[in-house]
């Protein structure tokens, strides 16, 4: 009788565990930009350093970075990269040959279709 009660209890626990759905995480990936600073001003033909760290609690799948001159609407830099892990980094530079107002637009996505973006504005002066 005790053995039968233990078996029923174990079967009930197994059924409850099997019925629990595993929900995908809903947290968006994070973007940390250490360069350039928002509203930074650099001089024409200076080097713009771009340093971005990405992180997610599940798994990153891709990131994208674009630099656009908002005065002329010309894209002067574009990078798309697929990644496989919980962290990734972009560490690069670009010589800025033209004056104007620019946006660095950064996108990142994870394996659960959570996406986030960040926009950094900067200006290139003569």
N, C-alpha and C positions, 0 to 999 in steps of 0.2 A: 504494500500500500504506500509506504514512504517512497519507495523507488518510483512508483507510478506518479506520485505528486511531484517529485523532482523532475521527471521527464516532461510533465506537462508545463511546469514552470520554465524549464529550459526552452521548450518549444515556443512558449508565449514570448519570452525575451527575444528569441531569434526572429520571430515574426515582427515584433516591434522594431527591431534594428533594421530588418530588411525593408520595412515600410518607410523608414526615414529617407527623404530625398536629400541628396547632396546638392545644395544650391551653389551656383558659381558665385565667386566673390563679386561684389558690386563696386569696389573701390577703384577710382580712376588712378592711373599712373601719376607719379609726381614729376615735375620738371623744376630743376634748380639751375638758374642761370647765374654764373659768376662773372661772365664777361660777354658782351658789353653791359654796362650799367644802363638802366632805363634813362632816357634823355641825355645820354653821354654826347659830348661834342668832340669830334676829332677833326684834324686838318686834312685837306685833300692830299692824296698820295701817301698818307699815313697808313699804318697797318691796323686793321680792325681785328682784334682777337675775339674768338668765339669759344666759350667754354660752357658746356651744358651737360648736366648729369640727369639721367632718367632712372626712375626706380618704380617697381611695382611689387605687390605682395604675392602675385601669382606668377605671370611670365610675360615679359615684353615680347612683342612681335615685330614692331617697326617704329622708326621715327623719321621725321622729315624736318628740314630746316630750309627756309627761303629768306633771302634778303631782297627787298624790293625798294626801288627809288619811288617814293609816293608822288613826287613832282611829275615824273615822266611815266610812271606806271611800268617801269622796266625792271624785270627780275635780273639781278646781277649775280646771284649765287643760288644754287639749288642742290640739295643733297637728300637722297632717299636711301635708307638703309634698313635691311631686315636684321633682326637680332633674335637671340635665343637665350634668355636668362632673365634674372630679376633686376639687373642693373645694366646700364650702358652709358657711354660718355661720348661726347663730341668735343674735340679739342683741335681747332683749326684756326686759320687766319686768312684774311683777304685784304689786298691793297685796294683802297677806295680811291679811284681816279677822278670821280666827279662829285661836285658839291650837290647838296640837296638834303631833303629829309628822307630817312629810310626807316623801314620796319624789318625787324628780324622776327619771322613768324615760325614758331616751333610747334610741331604736332607729335604726339606719341600715342600708341595703342597697345593694349594687352590682349592676351589670348581669349579673354571673355568679352571682347568687343567693347571694352571701356576705353574711351578716348579723352584726351585733354589737350589743350593748346595754351600757348603763352605768346604775347606780343611784346617785343622790346623796341622802343623808338630811339633813334639816334640821328644826329645831324653831322654832316660833313661840310666844313666851312673852307673858304679859300685860304 
